[in-house]
Amino acid sequence: MTIANIFLAIGPWQIAIVVLVVLLLFGGKKIPELMRGLGSGIKEFKDASKEDEPTEDKKQE
């Protein structure tokens, strides 16, 4: 089974089970804090990747 087929095999029941397990492990109060941290991490990653792009354009010229 290829990776593309694995992602297609994930259905709504599997997603619901994963959400339920995460809710049981971390609790309802911890999830917003975890999502806030994840969002800030993604934002920092995007900012860092944007800073690197101009240097690559200068190298190509």
C-alpha positions in Angstrom: 0.0 0.0 0.0 1.5 3.3 -1.0 1.4 6.5 1.2 -1.3 8.0 -1.0 -3.5 5.1 -0.5 -3.0 5.2 3.3 -4.2 8.8 3.4 -7.2 7.9 1.3 -8.1 5.1 3.7 -8.5 7.5 6.7 -12.2 8.0 7.2 -14.4 10.1 9.5 -14.5 7.3 12.2 -10.7 7.1 12.4 -10.5 10.9 12.8 -13.2 10.9 15.5 -11.2 8.2 17.4 -8.0 10.2 17.2 -9.8 13.3 18.4 -11.4 11.4 21.3 -8.0 9.9 22.3 -6.3 13.3 22.3 -9.2 14.8 24.3 -8.9 12.0 26.9 -5.1 12.3 27.1 -4.8 16.1 27.3 -8.1 17.2 28.6 -10.4 20.0 27.4 -8.4 22.8 29.1 -5.1 21.9 27.7 -6.1 21.6 24.0 -6.4 25.4 23.3 -3.0 25.9 24.8 -1.5 23.2 22.6 -3.1 24.6 19.5 -1.9 28.1 20.4 1.7 26.7 20.6 1.3 24.9 17.4 0.0 28.0 15.6 2.9 30.1 16.9 5.4 27.5 15.8 3.9 27.4 12.3 4.0 31.2 12.1 7.7 31.2 13.2 8.5 28.6 10.6 6.8 30.6 7.8 8.6 33.8 8.9 12.0 32.0 8.9 11.4 30.5 5.5 10.4 33.9 4.1 13.7 35.4 5.4 15.7 32.7 3.5 14.0 33.3 0.2 15.6 36.6 -0.8 19.1 35.2 -0.2 18.4 32.4 -2.6 17.2 34.8 -5.3 20.4 36.8 -5.0 22.5 33.7 -5.4 20.7 32.8 -8.7 21.4 36.3 -10.2 
